[in-house]
Amino acid sequence: MDKLFMVMTTVFLSSIGFNCHFCKCKVEKPTCIKVPVPSKKEIWDLAKEGGWSYTPQKMEANDICEGDEKETFYKEYFNSESYVAKTQVPRTKMTSCISNVLLSSKSKLYSLMIDKTAKEELSESDFGKMDKPKVMENVVGYVTQGKKRSFYYDCIPTDPGMRWDQCKCVLYASFPSGKNGLVKKIKESME
């Protein structure tokens, strides 16, 4: 009887998507239908105005399935001059330029991510009801609690000699469930 029960249970659980091996059940992932990974150029183009796409980690791993959430907001920012631009060490110039973009632009990135999402998803009257400081607190809280949730995707020098005296970077910030998750937090802030 016990053996029959085990077989019946295994058949039942397998039919609803569970895989049992020695009665240790785990949920099997549904079949992944791979979709093309956005190119670096596509991310740079998206970042000109700011927009949502997949996380850098998913793109790097070529692990994007049909239906995956676009959880990361990308935006391009510039730095006019590195504070160590006169230093002749290229690596120091590059690091300094990237750091300056990060320091001067992360709060702008978070603000744009919230404003652009709200403007696209809310009516004009609802936009005015949003408690932006509360939403910003949620965004900053999330991105600071884990690694690789907000950083730079790519940077390039923009000065004529390409010496990293000036640069531009695509910065990113992720949010759980992407745009939909942020819209939910925005609407919760209005209650």
PyMOL commands that set and color helices and strands:
alter all, ss='L'
color gray80, all
select helices_A, chain A and resi 2-15+40-49+56-60+90-121+124-129+132-144+178-189
alter helices_A, ss='H'
color red, helices_A
select strands_A, chain A and resi 18-21+24-27+51-53+72-79+150-157+167-174
alter strands_A, ss='S'
color yellow, strands_A
deselect
rebuild
show_as cartoon
